[in-house]
Amino acid sequence: MSIEKRYSAARDKYFAQNPAAVREINAVRRGVIEASGSTVEEYHEQRRIMVFADAAKAHGLETDEFVIRLMAESPEQAQEWRLERHRQIANAVGMEWSEYKQLNRIAE
C-alpha cells in the first residue's frame, strides 16, 4: 500500500470511528463553502485532512505516527513503515541513508 493510500485509509478509519467529526465537517452550508471559491468536495477533503491532523496532535503524535498506529497490523509492520518514512526524509534532504541513521540513532 502506498503512503498516500495508507493516509487515506487511516482518515477513512478515523472518521468511521468518529461520526461527530464527520458531522462537524458537514455542518458548513454549501453556500458558505462555494462563496469561498471551493467546491463542497474540495472543502470536505481539506477539512478531513485538517481535522485528522488535529486529532493526531490531540493524541500527542505527529500525523505520520498517528497513521501508523491506526493502520499497522503488527509491531513489525509499524517499524517497517517508520523506517520507510525516515528513508524518504533522508532522500528528500539528500543525505546518505547510513549517515541519516547514525545522525538520528536509527538501528535496523
NUBA-692926 format. One line per 4 residues: for each residue z, y, x of N, C-alpha, C, CB. Coordinates in Angstrom, 2 decimals, decimal comma. Each point is the difference from the previous one (the first is absolute). Glycine has a CB too. Layout:
# NUBA-692926
Z Y X Z Y X Z Y X Z Y X ~ ...
//
This chain:
# NUBA-692926
0,00 -1,18 0,86 0,00 1,18 -0,86 0,00 1,23 0,90 1,24 -1,23 -1,87 ~ -2,16 2,14 1,59 -0,06 1,23 0,79 1,23 0,86 -0,28 -2,52 -0,08 -0,03 ~ 2,77 0,99 0,92 1,15 0,90 -0,17 -0,14 0,81 -1,28 0,28 0,12 2,50 ~ -1,50 0,36 -2,77 -0,22 0,80 -1,22 0,32 -0,82 -1,25 -1,77 1,32 1,19
1,32 -2,57 -1,20 0,27 -0,87 -1,16 1,48 -0,33 -0,10 -2,30 -0,98 0,21 ~ 2,96 0,84 0,94 1,44 -0,27 0,02 0,77 1,18 -0,61 -0,27 -1,46 2,05 ~ -0,11 2,69 -1,67 0,64 1,19 -0,56 -0,23 0,08 -1,50 -0,30 1,19 2,19 ~ -0,93 -1,44 -2,61 -0,33 0,06 -1,42 0,78 -1,05 -0,78 -2,29 0,86 0,57
2,36 -2,07 -0,04 0,75 -1,07 -0,66 1,49 0,33 -0,06 -1,70 -1,66 0,78 ~ 2,23 2,28 0,29 1,41 0,38 0,02 0,28 1,07 -1,06 0,13 -0,55 2,47 ~ -1,03 1,53 -2,59 0,18 1,02 -1,04 -0,06 -0,64 -1,38 -1,02 1,74 1,49 ~ 0,06 -2,64 -1,70 -0,11 -0,69 -1,29 1,30 -0,75 -0,32 -2,50 -0,23 0,32
3,03 -0,47 0,67 1,24 -0,75 -0,19 1,16 0,94 -0,31 -0,83 -1,79 1,56 ~ 0,93 2,87 -0,80 1,08 0,97 -0,22 -0,06 0,57 -1,41 -0,02 0,57 2,45 ~ -1,17 -0,14 -2,89 -0,11 0,62 -1,32 0,17 -1,02 -1,12 -1,51 1,73 0,98 ~ 1,16 -2,98 -0,75 0,25 -1,05 -1,00 1,50 -0,20 -0,20 -2,17 -1,13 0,63
2,93 1,34 0,43 1,46 -0,16 -0,05 0,72 1,28 -0,40 -0,20 -1,76 1,74 ~ -0,52 2,88 -1,81 0,61 1,30 -0,28 -0,79 0,76 -1,07 0,88 0,07 2,36 ~ -0,78 -0,52 -3,61 -0,77 0,65 -1,07 0,37 1,47 -0,20 -0,17 -2,21 -1,09 ~ 1,38 2,61 1,42 0,38 1,41 -0,14 -0,84 0,88 0,92 2,35 -0,68 -0,62
-2,68 0,18 1,79 -0,84 0,77 0,93 -1,41 0,15 -0,57 1,36 -0,84 1,95 ~ -1,85 -0,19 -2,60 -1,33 0,06 -0,63 0,02 1,03 -1,12 -0,45 -2,42 0,57 ~ 1,50 2,39 -1,37 0,11 0,98 -1,11 0,04 1,42 0,54 1,23 -1,70 -1,39 ~ -0,54 1,91 2,51 0,08 1,33 0,61 -1,39 0,48 0,41 2,33 -0,50 0,82
-3,10 -0,38 -0,21 -1,35 0,36 0,44 -0,90 0,29 -1,20 0,30 -1,41 2,05 ~ -0,18 0,61 -3,08 -0,87 0,14 -1,17 0,43 1,12 -0,94 -0,46 -2,41 0,18 ~ 1,60 3,02 0,06 0,54 1,01 -0,91 -0,76 1,33 0,05 2,21 -1,08 0,27 ~ -2,90 1,32 0,82 -0,72 1,27 0,13 -1,24 -0,05 -0,89 0,84 0,32 2,39
-1,03 0,74 -3,16 -1,11 0,04 -0,95 -1,34 0,16 0,69 1,54 0,97 -1,68 ~ -2,55 -1,56 1,07 -1,37 0,02 0,51 -0,48 1,42 0,30 -0,47 -2,08 -1,31 ~ 0,72 3,02 0,42 -0,44 1,38 0,18 0,58 0,64 1,24 -0,23 0,18 -2,43 ~ 1,49 -0,45 2,69 0,66 0,55 1,20 -0,64 -0,58 1,25 2,17 0,27 -1,26
-2,45 -1,57 1,23 -0,61 -0,66 1,16 -1,40 0,56 0,25 1,33 -2,09 -0,46 ~ -2,13 2,14 -0,59 -1,37 0,47 0,16 -0,07 1,47 0,39 -0,70 -1,69 -1,67 ~ 1,67 2,48 1,23 0,05 1,41 0,38 0,22 0,17 1,50 0,88 0,56 -2,28 ~ -0,27 -1,56 2,89 0,23 0,06 1,45 -1,23 -0,40 0,80 2,40 -0,51 -0,42
-3,44 0,08 -0,28 -1,24 -0,37 0,68 -0,09 -1,47 0,36 -0,06 2,27 0,87 ~ 1,00 -3,06 -1,33 -0,01 -1,44 0,26 -0,37 -0,75 -1,26 1,75 0,28 1,79 ~ -2,25 -1,49 -1,60 -0,16 -0,88 -1,14 1,35 -0,67 -0,25 -2,49 -0,40 0,49 ~ 2,66 -0,15 -1,65 1,25 -0,70 -0,33 0,21 -1,16 0,98 -0,23 0,64 -2,45
-0,84 -1,35 2,76 0,10 -1,14 0,91 0,42 0,45 1,41 -1,76 -1,20 -1,35 ~ 1,15 2,28 1,83 0,37 0,52 1,32 1,47 0,43 0,03 -2,38 0,76 0,36 ~ 2,79 -0,07 -1,40 1,39 0,46 -0,08 0,95 -1,19 0,01 -0,73 2,04 -1,28 ~ 0,45 -3,03 0,43 0,90 -1,16 -0,08 0,08 -0,73 1,34 -0,56 -0,23 -2,43
-0,57 0,07 3,10 0,02 -0,69 1,29 0,81 0,78 1,03 -2,24 -1,00 -0,52 ~ 2,05 2,31 0,59 0,76 0,83 0,94 1,50 -0,04 -0,32 -2,00 1,48 0,29 ~ 2,33 -1,41 -1,56 1,42 -0,04 -0,40 0,61 -1,37 0,32 -0,46 1,67 -1,82 ~ -0,31 -2,75 1,62 0,51 -1,34 0,34 0,33 -0,07 1,48 -1,38 -1,03 -1,85
0,52 1,58 2,68 0,23 -0,02 1,45 1,25 0,80 0,34 -2,47 -0,23 0,41 ~ 2,63 1,40 -1,02 1,15 0,86 0,29 1,30 -0,61 -0,52 -1,50 2,00 -0,10 ~ 1,49 -2,53 -1,11 1,21 -0,61 -0,57 0,40 -1,23 0,82 -0,63 0,84 -2,31 ~ -0,36 -1,62 2,74 0,27 -1,17 0,83 0,64 0,41 1,33 -1,94 -1,21 -1,08
1,40 2,23 1,71 0,56 0,50 1,27 1,42 0,51 -0,21 -2,31 0,62 0,79 ~ 2,55 0,05 -1,90 1,36 0,48 -0,31 0,96 -1,17 -0,20 -0,98 2,05 -1,05 ~ 0,49 -3,13 0,43 0,84 -1,19 -0,20 0,36 -0,62 1,35 -1,08 -0,42 -2,23 ~ 0,13 0,39 3,14 0,29 -0,53 1,34 1,10 0,83 0,66 -2,39 -0,82 0,23
2,25 2,14 -0,29 1,02 0,89 0,59 1,35 -0,22 -0,65 -1,77 1,69 0,51 ~ 1,78 -1,86 -1,82 1,27 -0,23 -0,72 0,68 -1,29 0,46 -0,94 1,23 -1,98 ~ 0,15 -2,18 2,47 0,55 -1,24 0,54 0,29 0,11 1,50 -1,25 -1,27 -1,75 ~ 1,02 2,47 2,30 0,26 0,21 1,42 -1,05 -0,63 0,90 2,40 0,10 -0,54
-3,63 -0,25 0,02 -1,05 -0,68 0,75 -1,24 0,87 0,13 0,88 -2,18 -0,79 ~ -1,64 1,94 1,85 -1,34 0,55 0,11 -0,87 -0,75 -1,00 0,30 0,63 2,48 ~ -1,38 -0,03 -2,93 -0,87 -0,64 -0,97 -0,53 -1,33 0,51 -0,64 2,25 -0,86 ~ 0,26 -2,32 2,14 -0,50 -1,25 0,58 1,01 -1,13 -0,16 -1,35 1,33 1,64
2,59 -1,05 -1,32 1,04 -1,02 -0,07 0,29 -0,38 -1,46 0,99 0,86 2,14 ~ -1,05 0,10 -3,04 0,20 -0,27 -1,43 -1,07 -0,97 -0,49 1,03 2,30 -0,34 ~ -2,27 -2,07 0,75 -1,10 -0,90 -0,38 0,27 -1,40 0,54 -1,63 1,94 0,00 ~ 2,02 -2,02 1,25 0,27 -1,30 0,62 1,10 -0,73 -0,76 -0,70 0,90 2,24
1,77 -0,21 -2,56 1,11 -0,66 -0,69 -0,37 -0,43 -1,42 1,57 1,36 1,37 ~ -2,45 -0,62 -2,01 -0,45 -0,39 -1,34 -0,97 -1,17 0,03 0,33 2,35 -0,71 ~ -1,14 -2,44 1,75 -1,13 -0,93 -0,03 0,12 -1,23 0,90 -1,32 1,96 -0,54 ~ 2,05 -1,88 1,61 0,05 -1,13 0,93 0,63 -1,22 -0,66 0,16 1,59 1,93
-0,78 -2,73 -1,72 0,48 -1,24 -0,60 0,97 -0,75 0,90 -2,14 -0,14 -1,22 ~ 2,28 0,62 2,46 0,93 -0,64 0,93 0,38 1,01 1,08 -1,00 -2,30 -0,44 ~ 2,11 2,05 1,13 0,36 0,88 1,11 -1,07 0,01 1,10 2,42 -0,45 -0,50 ~ -3,08 -0,68 0,69 -1,05 -0,09 1,01 -1,20 0,88 -0,38 0,75 -2,34 0,57
-1,10 2,31 -1,84 -1,11 0,85 -0,45 0,37 1,47 0,11 -0,75 -1,82 -1,56 ~ 1,98 2,16 1,23 0,46 1,38 0,12 -0,11 0,46 1,45 1,57 -0,33 -1,95 ~ -1,14 -0,50 2,87 -0,07 0,36 1,42 -1,45 0,14 0,46 2,17 -1,18 0,40 ~ -3,03 0,30 -0,86 -1,43 0,07 0,34 -0,59 1,33 -0,47 -0,18 -2,52 -0,16
0,52 2,91 -1,06 -0,50 1,26 -0,55 0,55 1,20 0,76 -0,20 -1,08 -2,23 ~ 1,46 1,02 2,66 0,58 1,10 0,79 -0,75 0,14 1,33 2,26 -0,38 -1,07 ~ -2,53 -0,75 1,70 -0,74 0,03 1,27 -1,41 0,53 -0,22 1,36 -1,93 0,85 ~ -1,98 1,55 -1,94 -1,34 0,51 -0,33 0,03 1,52 -0,12 -0,55 -2,16 -1,19
1,57 2,68 0,52 0,15 1,45 -0,15 0,16 0,67 1,37 1,05 -0,33 -2,27 ~ -0,22 -0,26 3,12 0,20 0,56 1,34 -1,28 -0,03 0,83 2,39 -0,73 -0,10 ~ -3,15 -0,36 -0,01 -1,27 -0,07 0,74 -0,94 1,11 -0,45 0,27 -2,49 0,24 ~ -0,30 2,77 -1,52 -0,85 1,07 -0,51 0,44 1,35 0,55 -0,42 -1,32 -2,08
1,70 1,54 2,15 0,52 1,26 0,55 -0,38 0,12 1,46 1,93 -0,03 -1,62 ~ -1,73 -1,05 2,38 -0,36 0,01 1,42 -1,49 0,32 0,17 1,83 -1,68 0,49 ~ -2,64 1,06 -1,30 -1,45 0,25 0,06 -0,32 1,44 -0,36 -0,42 -2,40 -0,58 ~ 1,06 2,92 -0,45 -0,26 1,37 -0,45 0,35 1,04 1,06 0,44 -0,76 -2,33
0,59 0,50 3,10 0,39 0,96 1,04 -0,63 -0,33 1,36 2,16 0,35 -1,22 ~ -3,00 -1,40 1,24 -0,71 -0,35 1,23 0,86 -0,60 1,08 -1,52 1,80 -0,54 ~ 2,54 -2,55 0,13 0,93 -0,58 0,96 -0,23 -1,50 0,09 1,70 1,82 -0,48 ~ -1,62 -2,35 1,68 -0,10 -1,45 0,19 1,17 -0,66 -0,73 -1,15 0,29 2,26
0,88 -1,45 -2,86 1,01 -0,71 -0,78 1,22 -0,34 0,85 -1,82 -0,93 -1,45 ~ 1,61 0,48 2,66 1,13 -0,37 0,86 0,88 1,21 0,30 -1,39 -1,83 1,02 ~ 0,78 2,97 -0,77 0,75 1,23 0,25 0,76 0,44 -1,26 -1,70 0,68 1,73 ~ 1,01 -0,75 -2,87 0,63 0,39 -1,27 1,20 -0,89 -0,29 -2,23 0,81 -0,86
2,07 -2,12 1,05 1,11 -0,93 -0,25 1,20 0,34 0,88 -1,64 -1,80 -0,63 ~ 1,37 2,07 1,89 1,09 0,31 0,92 0,70 1,30 -0,41 -1,23 -1,18 1,86 ~ 0,44 2,19 -2,18 0,54 1,29 -0,38 0,85 -0,09 -1,26 -1,97 1,09 1,06 ~ 1,57 -1,95 -2,00 0,69 -0,13 -1,28 0,90 -1,22 -0,09 -1,90 1,17 -1,01
2,09 -1,81 2,18 0,90 -1,17 0,07 -0,34 -1,05 -1,03 1,79 1,47 0,86 ~ -3,06 -1,85 -0,89 -0,50 -1,01 -0,94 -0,18 -1,30 0,76 -1,16 1,75 -1,44 ~ 1,75 -2,78 0,91 -0,18 -1,35 0,58 -0,82 -0,82 -0,99 2,21 0,12 1,29 ~ -3,11 -0,90 -0,74 -0,80 -0,88 -0,87 0,47 -1,42 0,15 -1,97 1,52 0,17
//
